[in-house]
Amino acid sequence: MLVAAPGTAFAHDNLGGDELAVANWMLVGAMITIVIGILAGVWAIRSGQFSNIEESKYAMLDTAEDFDAIMAQADERELAARTARQEAQQVTKPQSASESPVGGQQQKQAHI
């Protein structure tokens, strides 16, 4: 374990011109990574990976065995959300309507 530990750097170590050896290997690694990424992008374009990205979600639903049950659940959730929104709007409307006449009465009393 002690062999793998880095030692202290002295002022005259590595006088052979290999001060940038690690930087050179990092550059080579980065270039290889970029080339692999470009090749993967070219492969994806040529094989049609980006041609119709919306198709996969419809294909998933078409191959589902219980498609009708999935759609029924989605319709129930949508109906419940719509009902909850309407109830929330009905609850907030009477409160705002009841507050405005009270404010108007208080303003009338203040002017008298």
N, C-alpha and C positions, 0 to 999 in steps of 0.2 A: 504494500500500500504506500509506503514511503517513496518508492521508486517513481510512482506516478505523480507525486507532489511536485509542483514547480519549484525550481531553485531560484535563488536571488540572481538578478542580472548585474553583471559587472560592466564597467565602462568599456572594456576592450574585448568583450565577447563578440562572436559572430563577425569577425573582420573579413570574412570571405565574400562579402557583397550579397549575402542572403538575408539582409534585414527585412526585405519585403516578401520573403518566401511565403508567409502565411497569407498576405494580401493577394499574392498571385494565385494561390490555390482557391481563395475565396472568390476571386474574379472568374476563374475557370468554372467553379461550381455554380455561380450565378448564371454564366453563359449557358451551361448545360441545362439548367432549370428553365431558362427562357426558351431555348430551342425545343425542349420537350413540351412546354406550354403552347408554343406556336404549332407544333406538329399535332397536338391534341385538338387545337382549335380548327385546323385544316381538316382533320379527320371528322370532327363533329359537323362541320359545314357540308362536307362531301357526302356524309352518310345520312343527311337530312334531319339531324337532331333539332335544328331550329326552324324547320319548315312549317310545322303546324303544332305549336305548343299547346293550343287549346284542346286538341283532339284527345289527349290522354285522360282528361277528367270525364269526357263523355264515353270513352271506351270503358273506363272503370265502371260507370253506371250501367252501360249496356251489358257487361258481362256479370253484373251482380245478380245473384239468384233471387234475392228478395227486393228487387227494384221497387215494386209497388209499395212494400212496407216502408222502405226508406223515404219515398216521396210522401207517403201519408204522414209519417212523423214530421217531415219538414213542413208540410201544410198545417199540421196541428200547432207546431211551434210558432209559425207565422201568424196564425189566427189568435193564439194566446197573447202574443206580443202586441198585436193590433188592438185587441180588447183591453189589455192593460193600459196602453197609451190613451185610448178613448176614455177609460175610467179616470185616469189621472187628469186628463183635460177637463172632464166634467167636475171633478172635485175642486180643482183650482179656480174654475170660472165663477162658481157661486161665492167663493170667499172673496175674490177680487171685486165682485159686484156688491157684496154686502159691506165692504170696507169703504167704498166710495161715497155712499149716502151719509155714513157716519162722519166722514171727513167734511162733507158739505154742510152738515148740521153744525159741526163745531166751528166752521168758518162763519156761518150765519150768526151764531151766538157771539162770536168774537166781534162782529161788526155792529151788533146792537148796543 
